[in-house]
Amino acid sequence: MKKKALLTAVITILMSQNVFADNCDDLVTTWKSLYSAIQGKTYTQAAAKTITTPIEWEQAIVNAYSNLEDKITLQIAGFNDDDYNLSKLKNYDVSISAKGFVSESQISTIDYSFEYNPNYKLARVVDNATLFDKLSLEEKEVYNILYESTKKLTENLETDYEKEAAIHNFITDNFKYGPLDMNNVPQRAHSVTGFVADGQGICEAYANTFYIMGKMARLDVSIITGTANNVSHMWNQIKLDGEYYHVDVTNDDPPPDVPNRERYTYFNVSDDIISKTHSWERNDFPQCTADKYNYYSINNYIIHNEQELKDFINNCLNSGNTSFTFRTENYAISGPDIIKYYTSNKGFSTINITGEYGKDATYNVTLK
């Protein structure tokens, strides 16, 4: 009689805990565990992992989502809301939910379910090819497209800089920023899968595509989340010869989309340059102070005075280049007239110039 009363009391306590049961299987499993404990017997749920400390719990959760598991079951001794709080494991790329029954005095059995940002799934497969089957059919197709494209682009290139430039140009040449209605952006526009399949996307898709292709090419790349012109934004950071640079592929491919138009305004720039328009949590990332692999530095496209500007434009036109870019340093161009002057009488009917006049800036010139 006492044993029956004890069982009823403990079940009442369990049902009043702040957890998450919604099917009979969970109820039966928990009742078996409880009843066996009262009878002095042991009962272990199949395929469940026993956890005795919060550190073990965290390691089990991280290991599960690193391997793209759909669900795991943990048996936790001494479960409490403070030590085993999922909010401590916040991850932008992974959504984790839990259900089960909790007892302060018994082993608690909790099911953890995982849902993944599709960009995270693709990135994990780059790191661990054995996870390929975890991808959906469309994700597998996109992964193979990016893998084959990266291989073709980089297999004959020697330096990381050359590989980076090839990937940068592949993205800006083959995709466009969109959709145009930014008040109604579909989820696909955020994803690498939608970006590659649909041919357009927003900054998250650009940054993750550059990251994934960079990792495929064995480049040391990462993703930065911050703001650009006070709007939420994503871009990349890359390490070349031990030094770090910013790369913003999105802003190097601005609308309207123009095929084969190359821009390098944010290609391997320093903190000082990009901070004029971008902001981020600097303590979370290495400093970018180098200039060696900045696109304009490595190609000697930096203009310091009017004579250099004249010579540069003449060299471009004499080489047959009708689209070119340069950066000014300690030389402020007051307006478009001087560029038009040095390109006039060359047989072109129109000229398009972008850049910020009156200060050091990058300029893009297209002649038709």
KEKE-3310 file (N, C-alpha, C; in steps of 0.2 Angstrom, whole numbers, plus 5000, padded with zeros to 4 digits):
npx = (5004:5009:5019:5012:5006:5017:5022:5011:5012:5025:5023:5014:5022:5032:5023:5021:5032:5042:5042:5038:5030:5023:5018:5013:5023:5033:5028:5026:5039:5045:5037:5041:5054:5053:5045:5053:5064:5058:5055:5067:5074:5083:5081:5084:5083:5084:5098:5100:5110:5119:5120:5130:5135:5134:5144:5146:5134:5133:5143:5138:5127:5133:5141:5131:5124:5135:5137:5125:5114:5097:5090:5092:5093:5094:5099:5098:5106:5100:5094:5092:5084:5093:5106:5105:5100:5094:5096:5109:5116:5115:5114:5116:5114:5107:5093:5086:5076:5067:5060:5051:5052:5054:5063:5068:5074:5076:5083:5082:5074:5076:5072:5080:5078:5084:5085:5091:5100:5101:5113:5122:5122:5128:5140:5145:5146:5157:5167:5166:5165:5158:5145:5137:5126:5116:5111:5098:5090:5091:5100:5111:5113:5117:5128:5137:5138:5144:5156:5162:5163:5172:5183:5186:5189:5200:5210:5222:5228:5240:5242:5235:5229:5226:5216:5206:5203:5197:5186:5179:5176:5169:5157:5152:5150:5141:5129:5116:5111:5097:5079:5072:5062:5064:5056:5049:5057:5061:5064:5073:5081:5091:5099:5112:5108:5096:5102:5111:5103:5092:5099:5100:5101:5103:5114:5118:5118:5127:5139:5140:5141:5153:5161:5159:5164:5177:5182:5181:5192:5202:5205:5208:5195:5181:5166:5158:5146:5138:5135:5131:5132:5123:5114:5109:5121:5131:5148:5164:5180:5197:5212:5228:5244:5247:5241:5226:5211:5197:5183:5170:5159:5146:5144:5153:5146:5135:5117:5111:5112:5126:5133:5149:5155:5167:5170:5180:5180:5179:5188:5199:5202:5207:5204:5203:5199:5186:5179:5173:5161:5156:5152:5156:5158:5172:5181:5178:5185:5200:5212:5212:5225:5234:5239:5245:5239:5228:5217:5219:5232:5240:5239:5244:5235:5233:5231:5239:5240:5236:5243:5247:5234:5230:5240:5237:5223:5226:5234:5226:5216:5224:5227:5215:5205:5189:5183:5187:5195:5200:5210:5210:5223:5227:5224:5211:5198:5188:5177:5167:5172:5186:5190:5182:5187:5200:5196:5189:5186:5190:5182:5171:5154:5146:5149:5151:5153:5157:5159:5166:5167:5179:5186:5198:5195:5187:5185:5175:5175:5166:5166:5157)
npy = (4994:5006:5007:5009:5021:5029:5028:5034:5047:5052:5051:5061:5072:5072:5075:5088:5095:5106:5101:5093:5084:5074:5063:5045:5036:5042:5044:5030:5026:5034:5030:5017:5018:5025:5016:5004:5009:5011:4998:4993:4989:4991:5001:5004:5015:5011:5015:5027:5040:5042:5055:5064:5076:5094:5098:5086:5085:5096:5093:5082:5087:5097:5088:5081:5090:5094:5083:5083:5077:5071:5069:5065:5055:5058:5053:5060:5063:5071:5082:5099:5116:5126:5122:5114:5121:5125:5138:5142:5136:5143:5144:5151:5144:5132:5125:5120:5108:5102:5088:5078:5070:5076:5073:5078:5069:5057:5048:5058:5057:5064:5069:5077:5087:5092:5106:5113:5127:5128:5132:5129:5116:5112:5118:5110:5098:5100:5100:5088:5074:5063:5066:5068:5062:5067:5078:5086:5081:5092:5100:5092:5092:5106:5106:5098:5105:5117:5111:5105:5116:5124:5116:5116:5129:5132:5122:5123:5134:5142:5150:5156:5168:5169:5159:5164:5175:5170:5163:5174:5181:5172:5171:5184:5185:5176:5176:5186:5200:5199:5195:5210:5216:5220:5220:5208:5196:5179:5164:5156:5165:5168:5157:5146:5136:5141:5152:5147:5138:5147:5158:5170:5180:5186:5195:5185:5173:5176:5178:5165:5157:5161:5157:5143:5139:5144:5136:5123:5125:5125:5137:5149:5154:5164:5170:5185:5194:5208:5226:5236:5252:5254:5244:5227:5215:5203:5197:5192:5186:5183:5174:5177:5172:5173:5185:5195:5199:5209:5203:5208:5201:5203:5217:5220:5216:5224:5229:5237:5221:5217:5208:5200:5211:5217:5221:5227:5234:5230:5220:5211:5221:5232:5234:5248:5253:5247:5250:5262:5261:5249:5240:5230:5217:5219:5213:5199:5195:5193:5206:5216:5222:5223:5227:5221:5211:5217:5221:5232:5236:5225:5224:5236:5247:5259:5276:5291:5305:5317:5314:5301:5296:5299:5292:5279:5277:5278:5267:5257:5258:5257:5244:5238:5237:5241:5242:5246:5248:5258:5264:5278:5287:5298:5308:5317:5316:5328:5327:5319:5324:5325:5312:5309:5317:5312:5300:5304:5306:5294:5285:5281:5280:5281:5283:5276:5280:5276:5280:5289:5306:5318:5313:5300:5285:5271:5268:5264:5261:5261:5259:5262)
npz = (5000:5004:4995:4983:4985:4986:4973:4966:4971:4967:4953:4951:4955:4944:4933:4935:4933:4923:4909:4894:4886:4874:4868:4870:4870:4876:4889:4893:4893:4903:4914:4915:4919:4931:4939:4939:4946:4959:4962:4965:4954:4938:4923:4907:4893:4876:4866:4872:4880:4895:4906:4917:4921:4918:4908:4901:4896:4887:4878:4872:4866:4857:4850:4843:4835:4827:4820:4812:4817:4819:4830:4847:4862:4879:4895:4910:4925:4940:4934:4931:4928:4928:4926:4914:4903:4888:4882:4885:4875:4863:4846:4830:4819:4822:4828:4843:4851:4865:4874:4886:4902:4918:4933:4950:4958:4951:4937:4923:4907:4892:4876:4862:4849:4832:4821:4806:4799:4782:4776:4786:4786:4773:4775:4785:4778:4770:4779:4783:4774:4776:4780:4769:4765:4774:4768:4759:4743:4734:4740:4739:4726:4724:4732:4724:4712:4717:4722:4710:4702:4710:4710:4696:4694:4702:4701:4693:4698:4708:4720:4735:4734:4721:4719:4728:4721:4709:4714:4720:4708:4701:4708:4708:4694:4690:4698:4705:4715:4724:4729:4721:4729:4744:4755:4756:4757:4752:4761:4754:4748:4757:4758:4752:4744:4738:4732:4722:4715:4711:4706:4712:4727:4744:4756:4765:4758:4748:4756:4763:4752:4747:4758:4758:4746:4747:4758:4751:4742:4751:4758:4771:4778:4785:4792:4794:4804:4805:4802:4787:4782:4792:4791:4794:4790:4781:4778:4773:4780:4777:4778:4773:4770:4783:4787:4790:4780:4775:4765:4755:4746:4742:4741:4731:4720:4715:4712:4697:4690:4680:4668:4669:4674:4684:4701:4714:4726:4739:4741:4750:4760:4773:4791:4793:4781:4778:4788:4786:4781:4786:4801:4816:4828:4835:4844:4842:4831:4821:4819:4805:4796:4786:4769:4758:4750:4745:4732:4724:4728:4725:4711:4707:4705:4711:4712:4713:4709:4696:4684:4686:4685:4672:4664:4668:4663:4650:4647:4650:4640:4629:4630:4626:4636:4641:4653:4668:4684:4699:4713:4723:4732:4744:4735:4729:4718:4711:4703:4689:4677:4674:4672:4661:4652:4649:4643:4632:4614:4610:4603:4610:4615:4626:4644:4660:4677:4693:4710:4724:4725:4729:4740:4746:4737:4728:4711:4697:4680:4665:4648:4632)
capx = (5000:5014:5023:5007:5005:5023:5022:5006:5015:5031:5021:5011:5028:5034:5019:5020:5038:5041:5044:5037:5029:5017:5016:5012:5029:5037:5025:5027:5046:5046:5034:5045:5060:5051:5042:5059:5068:5054:5055:5074:5077:5085:5078:5088:5080:5088:5101:5101:5116:5118:5124:5130:5137:5132:5149:5145:5127:5135:5147:5133:5123:5137:5143:5125:5123:5141:5136:5119:5109:5090:5087:5096:5090:5099:5096:5102:5105:5100:5092:5088:5083:5099:5112:5104:5096:5096:5098:5116:5119:5112:5118:5112:5113:5104:5087:5086:5070:5067:5053:5052:5049:5060:5062:5073:5077:5077:5086:5077:5075:5075:5073:5082:5077:5088:5083:5097:5101:5104:5120:5126:5123:5133:5147:5148:5148:5163:5172:5166:5161:5154:5139:5134:5119:5112:5108:5092:5092:5093:5106:5117:5115:5120:5135:5141:5139:5150:5162:5165:5165:5178:5189:5188:5192:5206:5215:5228:5231:5246:5242:5228:5226:5223:5210:5201:5200:5193:5180:5176:5173:5164:5151:5149:5148:5136:5124:5115:5108:5089:5075:5072:5057:5067:5051:5046:5062:5059:5070:5078:5086:5096:5102:5117:5104:5092:5106:5114:5097:5088:5103:5100:5101:5105:5121:5119:5119:5134:5145:5140:5144:5161:5164:5159:5169:5184:5184:5183:5198:5206:5207:5206:5190:5176:5160:5157:5140:5138:5131:5134:5128:5118:5109:5112:5125:5136:5153:5169:5187:5201:5219:5233:5251:5247:5238:5219:5208:5190:5180:5163:5157:5139:5145:5157:5141:5129:5112:5108:5117:5129:5137:5156:5157:5171:5172:5184:5180:5179:5192:5205:5203:5209:5199:5202:5195:5179:5175:5170:5154:5154:5154:5156:5161:5179:5184:5177:5188:5207:5212:5214:5229:5238:5237:5249:5234:5222:5216:5222:5239:5244:5239:5247:5230:5232:5232:5241:5240:5233:5248:5246:5227:5231:5244:5233:5218:5229:5237:5220:5213:5228:5227:5209:5201:5184:5180:5193:5194:5206:5208:5215:5226:5230:5222:5204:5195:5183:5171:5169:5175:5193:5190:5179:5192:5205:5193:5186:5189:5192:5177:5165:5148:5144:5154:5148:5158:5155:5164:5164:5172:5181:5190:5200:5189:5188:5181:5174:5173:5164:5165:5153)
capy = (5000:5012:5007:5011:5028:5032:5028:5040:5054:5053:5053:5068:5077:5072:5078:5095:5098:5111:5098:5094:5077:5075:5056:5040:5032:5046:5042:5024:5025:5037:5026:5011:5020:5026:5010:5000:5012:5010:4991:4992:4987:4996:5001:5009:5016:5009:5020:5033:5041:5044:5061:5065:5083:5099:5098:5080:5087:5101:5090:5078:5091:5099:5083:5079:5095:5094:5077:5084:5072:5074:5068:5061:5054:5059:5051:5065:5062:5077:5087:5106:5120:5131:5119:5111:5126:5126:5145:5142:5133:5147:5144:5154:5139:5126:5126:5114:5108:5096:5085:5072:5071:5078:5072:5080:5063:5051:5050:5061:5055:5070:5069:5083:5087:5098:5108:5116:5131:5124:5134:5126:5109:5112:5119:5104:5092:5102:5098:5080:5072:5057:5068:5070:5059:5071:5083:5085:5080:5099:5102:5088:5095:5112:5105:5095:5111:5121:5107:5104:5123:5126:5112:5118:5136:5133:5116:5125:5140:5141:5154:5157:5174:5168:5155:5168:5180:5166:5162:5180:5183:5167:5173:5191:5185:5171:5177:5193:5202:5199:5199:5217:5218:5218:5219:5202:5191:5172:5161:5154:5170:5168:5151:5144:5132:5145:5156:5143:5136:5152:5163:5177:5180:5192:5195:5179:5169:5178:5176:5158:5153:5162:5153:5136:5138:5145:5130:5118:5127:5125:5143:5150:5159:5164:5174:5191:5197:5215:5230:5240:5258:5253:5239:5221:5213:5198:5197:5187:5187:5178:5174:5175:5173:5175:5191:5194:5204:5208:5202:5209:5199:5206:5224:5220:5214:5228:5230:5232:5216:5218:5202:5201:5217:5215:5226:5225:5239:5227:5214:5211:5227:5232:5237:5255:5255:5244:5253:5268:5259:5243:5239:5223:5216:5218:5208:5192:5193:5195:5213:5216:5228:5222:5229:5217:5207:5221:5220:5238:5236:5220:5225:5243:5251:5265:5283:5296:5311:5317:5311:5294:5294:5300:5286:5273:5277:5277:5260:5252:5259:5254:5237:5236:5237:5246:5242:5246:5250:5260:5267:5284:5287:5305:5311:5317:5318:5332:5326:5315:5328:5323:5305:5309:5321:5307:5295:5307:5306:5287:5281:5278:5285:5282:5282:5275:5280:5275:5282:5295:5311:5323:5309:5294:5281:5267:5271:5259:5265:5257:5263:5258)
capz = (5000:5004:4988:4978:4987:4984:4965:4964:4973:4962:4946:4952:4954:4937:4928:4937:4931:4917:4903:4887:4884:4869:4866:4874:4871:4882:4896:4895:4895:4910:4919:4916:4923:4938:4942:4940:4952:4965:4963:4966:4948:4933:4917:4903:4887:4871:4862:4876:4883:4902:4907:4924:4922:4913:4903:4897:4892:4882:4873:4869:4861:4852:4845:4839:4829:4823:4815:4809:4820:4819:4837:4852:4869:4885:4902:4914:4932:4943:4929:4934:4923:4927:4923:4908:4900:4881:4880:4885:4869:4857:4839:4825:4813:4824:4832:4847:4856:4870:4877:4890:4909:4923:4940:4953:4962:4947:4930:4918:4900:4887:4868:4859:4841:4829:4814:4804:4794:4777:4775:4790:4783:4768:4778:4789:4774:4767:4784:4785:4768:4777:4781:4763:4765:4778:4764:4754:4736:4731:4744:4736:4719:4724:4734:4719:4708:4720:4722:4703:4700:4714:4707:4689:4694:4706:4701:4690:4701:4713:4726:4738:4732:4714:4720:4731:4716:4705:4717:4720:4701:4699:4712:4705:4687:4689:4702:4706:4721:4724:4725:4722:4734:4750:4760:4755:4755:4753:4765:4749:4746:4762:4758:4747:4740:4734:4728:4717:4711:4708:4703:4716:4734:4748:4758:4769:4753:4745:4761:4764:4746:4746:4763:4756:4740:4750:4761:4746:4740:4757:4760:4778:4778:4790:4791:4799:4805:4807:4798:4782:4781:4797:4789:4795:4784:4782:4773:4775:4782:4774:4780:4767:4772:4790:4789:4788:4776:4774:4758:4754:4739:4740:4739:4725:4715:4717:4707:4693:4688:4674:4666:4668:4677:4690:4706:4719:4731:4746:4740:4754:4763:4780:4796:4792:4774:4778:4794:4784:4780:4790:4809:4818:4835:4833:4848:4840:4825:4821:4816:4798:4796:4780:4763:4753:4745:4743:4725:4720:4729:4722:4704:4706:4703:4716:4709:4718:4706:4690:4679:4686:4682:4664:4662:4670:4659:4643:4647:4650:4633:4624:4630:4624:4642:4641:4659:4673:4691:4702:4719:4724:4739:4745:4729:4729:4712:4712:4699:4684:4671:4673:4669:4655:4648:4647:4639:4626:4608:4609:4599:4614:4615:4633:4649:4666:4682:4700:4715:4729:4723:4735:4745:4743:4735:4723:4705:4692:4674:4659:4641:4627)
cpx = (5004:5017:5018:5006:5011:5024:5017:5009:5020:5028:5018:5017:5031:5030:5018:5027:5037:5044:5038:5036:5023:5015:5016:5018:5033:5035:5026:5034:5048:5043:5038:5051:5058:5049:5048:5063:5064:5055:5062:5077:5079:5082:5082:5085:5085:5091:5101:5107:5115:5123:5124:5132:5135:5137:5148:5138:5129:5139:5143:5129:5127:5139:5137:5124:5129:5140:5129:5114:5102:5087:5092:5092:5095:5096:5101:5100:5105:5098:5089:5089:5089:5105:5111:5099:5098:5098:5105:5119:5116:5117:5113:5110:5109:5098:5086:5079:5070:5060:5055:5049:5055:5058:5068:5077:5078:5081:5080:5079:5072:5077:5075:5082:5081:5085:5089:5096:5104:5111:5125:5127:5128:5140:5150:5150:5155:5169:5172:5162:5157:5147:5135:5127:5114:5108:5102:5094:5094:5099:5112:5118:5119:5127:5139:5142:5145:5156:5166:5167:5171:5184:5191:5191:5199:5212:5222:5231:5235:5245:5235:5225:5222:5216:5205:5198:5196:5186:5176:5172:5168:5157:5148:5147:5142:5129:5122:5111:5100:5086:5075:5067:5060:5062:5048:5052:5061:5065:5075:5083:5092:5101:5107:5113:5100:5096:5109:5108:5093:5092:5103:5099:5103:5112:5123:5121:5126:5140:5145:5143:5151:5164:5165:5164:5176:5186:5185:5189:5204:5209:5205:5201:5185:5171:5159:5150:5140:5133:5135:5129:5122:5112:5112:5115:5129:5141:5158:5176:5191:5209:5224:5240:5251:5244:5230:5216:5200:5188:5173:5160:5150:5140:5149:5152:5135:5124:5113:5114:5120:5134:5144:5159:5161:5172:5176:5185:5181:5183:5198:5206:5204:5203:5197:5198:5188:5175:5172:5163:5151:5156:5152:5159:5168:5183:5183:5181:5195:5207:5215:5218:5233:5235:5240:5244:5228:5222:5220:5230:5243:5244:5242:5241:5228:5235:5233:5241:5237:5237:5247:5239:5227:5234:5240:5227:5221:5231:5231:5217:5217:5228:5220:5204:5196:5181:5186:5191:5201:5205:5213:5217:5230:5229:5214:5202:5189:5176:5173:5172:5182:5194:5187:5184:5197:5203:5189:5189:5192:5187:5171:5160:5145:5150:5150:5154:5154:5161:5162:5169:5173:5185:5193:5195:5191:5183:5181:5172:5172:5163:5161:5153)
cpy = (5006:5013:5010:5019:5032:5033:5034:5047:5056:5055:5060:5073:5078:5076:5085:5099:5102:5107:5095:5087:5078:5068:5051:5036:5035:5044:5035:5023:5028:5033:5020:5012:5021:5020:5005:5002:5011:5003:4989:4988:4993:4995:5006:5009:5014:5015:5027:5034:5044:5050:5062:5072:5088:5099:5092:5082:5091:5098:5085:5081:5094:5094:5080:5083:5095:5088:5077:5078:5075:5074:5064:5061:5054:5057:5055:5064:5069:5083:5093:5111:5125:5128:5116:5115:5127:5133:5146:5140:5137:5146:5146:5149:5133:5128:5119:5114:5102:5094:5079:5073:5072:5076:5074:5074:5057:5053:5052:5059:5061:5068:5076:5082:5093:5099:5113:5121:5128:5126:5131:5119:5108:5113:5113:5098:5094:5100:5091:5077:5066:5059:5070:5068:5062:5076:5081:5084:5087:5101:5098:5090:5101:5111:5102:5101:5115:5117:5107:5111:5125:5122:5114:5125:5136:5127:5118:5132:5138:5144:5155:5163:5173:5164:5159:5173:5176:5165:5168:5182:5178:5169:5179:5190:5180:5172:5185:5194:5203:5195:5206:5220:5215:5218:5212:5197:5184:5169:5158:5159:5171:5162:5150:5140:5136:5149:5153:5141:5141:5158:5170:5175:5186:5191:5188:5174:5170:5176:5169:5154:5154:5158:5146:5134:5139:5139:5124:5119:5127:5132:5144:5156:5159:5169:5179:5193:5203:5220:5234:5246:5257:5248:5232:5218:5207:5198:5192:5190:5181:5179:5172:5177:5175:5181:5191:5200:5203:5207:5203:5207:5203:5213:5225:5218:5218:5228:5236:5227:5217:5212:5204:5208:5216:5222:5223:5230:5236:5220:5214:5218:5227:5235:5244:5257:5253:5247:5259:5267:5253:5243:5232:5222:5214:5213:5201:5190:5196:5202:5212:5223:5228:5225:5226:5214:5211:5222:5226:5238:5231:5220:5232:5247:5257:5271:5288:5304:5311:5314:5304:5292:5294:5293:5279:5272:5275:5270:5255:5252:5256:5247:5234:5235:5242:5246:5241:5249:5253:5263:5273:5284:5294:5309:5311:5320:5322:5330:5321:5318:5326:5316:5305:5313:5316:5301:5297:5306:5299:5282:5278:5283:5286:5280:5281:5275:5280:5277:5288:5300:5315:5319:5303:5289:5276:5269:5265:5263:5260:5261:5259:5263)
cpz = (5000:4998:4983:4979:4985:4976:4963:4965:4968:4955:4946:4951:4947:4933:4929:4935:4924:4911:4899:4884:4879:4866:4871:4875:4876:4889:4898:4897:4902:4915:4921:4921:4930:4942:4944:4946:4959:4967:4965:4960:4943:4927:4913:4896:4882:4868:4866:4879:4890:4903:4915:4926:4917:4907:4898:4893:4886:4877:4869:4864:4856:4847:4841:4834:4825:4818:4812:4811:4820:4826:4841:4859:4874:4891:4907:4921:4936:4939:4933:4928:4922:4924:4916:4904:4893:4878:4881:4879:4862:4851:4834:4820:4815:4829:4836:4851:4860:4872:4881:4897:4913:4930:4944:4957:4957:4941:4925:4911:4895:4880:4866:4852:4838:4822:4812:4799:4788:4775:4779:4788:4778:4770:4782:4784:4771:4772:4785:4779:4770:4779:4775:4763:4769:4774:4760:4747:4733:4734:4741:4729:4719:4727:4728:4714:4710:4720:4715:4701:4703:4711:4700:4689:4697:4705:4697:4693:4707:4720:4729:4736:4725:4715:4723:4725:4711:4708:4718:4713:4699:4702:4709:4698:4686:4693:4703:4713:4720:4729:4726:4727:4741:4756:4761:4753:4757:4757:4760:4747:4751:4761:4751:4742:4735:4729:4722:4712:4707:4704:4706:4723:4737:4751:4762:4764:4750:4750:4762:4758:4745:4752:4761:4751:4742:4754:4757:4743:4745:4758:4767:4778:4783:4788:4796:4799:4808:4804:4793:4781:4786:4796:4791:4789:4786:4776:4776:4777:4779:4777:4775:4770:4779:4792:4786:4784:4776:4766:4758:4747:4737:4737:4733:4719:4716:4711:4704:4691:4681:4673:4666:4670:4684:4694:4711:4725:4738:4745:4744:4756:4770:4784:4794:4786:4775:4783:4792:4783:4784:4797:4811:4825:4834:4838:4846:4834:4825:4818:4809:4796:4789:4774:4757:4748:4744:4735:4721:4722:4725:4714:4702:4703:4708:4713:4714:4716:4699:4684:4680:4684:4675:4661:4663:4665:4652:4642:4647:4643:4628:4624:4628:4630:4642:4648:4664:4680:4694:4709:4720:4731:4740:4739:4728:4722:4713:4709:4693:4678:4669:4670:4662:4650:4645:4643:4633:4620:4607:4606:4604:4615:4622:4638:4656:4672:4689:4705:4719:4728:4729:4740:4742:4742:4730:4717:4700:4686:4668:4653:4636:4621)
residu = (MET:LYS:LYS:LYS:ALA:LEU:LEU:THR:ALA:VAL:ILE:THR:ILE:LEU:MET:SER:GLN:ASN:VAL:PHE:ALA:ASP:ASN:CYS:ASP:ASP:LEU:VAL:THR:THR:TRP:LYS:SER:LEU:TYR:SER:ALA:ILE:GLN:GLY:LYS:THR:TYR:THR:GLN:ALA:ALA:ALA:LYS:THR:ILE:THR:THR:PRO:ILE:GLU:TRP:GLU:GLN:ALA:ILE:VAL:ASN:ALA:TYR:SER:ASN:LEU:GLU:ASP:LYS:ILE:THR:LEU:GLN:ILE:ALA:GLY:PHE:ASN:ASP:ASP:ASP:TYR:ASN:LEU:SER:LYS:LEU:LYS:ASN:TYR:ASP:VAL:SER:ILE:SER:ALA:LYS:GLY:PHE:VAL:SER:GLU:SER:GLN:ILE:SER:THR:ILE:ASP:TYR:SER:PHE:GLU:TYR:ASN:PRO:ASN:TYR:LYS:LEU:ALA:ARG:VAL:VAL:ASP:ASN:ALA:THR:LEU:PHE:ASP:LYS:LEU:SER:LEU:GLU:GLU:LYS:GLU:VAL:TYR:ASN:ILE:LEU:TYR:GLU:SER:THR:LYS:LYS:LEU:THR:GLU:ASN:LEU:GLU:THR:ASP:TYR:GLU:LYS:GLU:ALA:ALA:ILE:HIS:ASN:PHE:ILE:THR:ASP:ASN:PHE:LYS:TYR:GLY:PRO:LEU:ASP:MET:ASN:ASN:VAL:PRO:GLN:ARG:ALA:HIS:SER:VAL:THR:GLY:PHE:VAL:ALA:ASP:GLY:GLN:GLY:ILE:CYS:GLU:ALA:TYR:ALA:ASN:THR:PHE:TYR:ILE:MET:GLY:LYS:MET:ALA:ARG:LEU:ASP:VAL:SER:ILE:ILE:THR:GLY:THR:ALA:ASN:ASN:VAL:SER:HIS:MET:TRP:ASN:GLN:ILE:LYS:LEU:ASP:GLY:GLU:TYR:TYR:HIS:VAL:ASP:VAL:THR:ASN:ASP:ASP:PRO:PRO:PRO:ASP:VAL:PRO:ASN:ARG:GLU:ARG:TYR:THR:TYR:PHE:ASN:VAL:SER:ASP:ASP:ILE:ILE:SER:LYS:THR:HIS:SER:TRP:GLU:ARG:ASN:ASP:PHE:PRO:GLN:CYS:THR:ALA:ASP:LYS:TYR:ASN:TYR:TYR:SER:ILE:ASN:ASN:TYR:ILE:ILE:HIS:ASN:GLU:GLN:GLU:LEU:LYS:ASP:PHE:ILE:ASN:ASN:CYS:LEU:ASN:SER:GLY:ASN:THR:SER:PHE:THR:PHE:ARG:THR:GLU:ASN:TYR:ALA:ILE:SER:GLY:PRO:ASP:ILE:ILE:LYS:TYR:TYR:THR:SER:ASN:LYS:GLY:PHE:SER:THR:ILE:ASN:ILE:THR:GLY:GLU:TYR:GLY:LYS:ASP:ALA:THR:TYR:ASN:VAL:THR:LEU:LYS)
# end
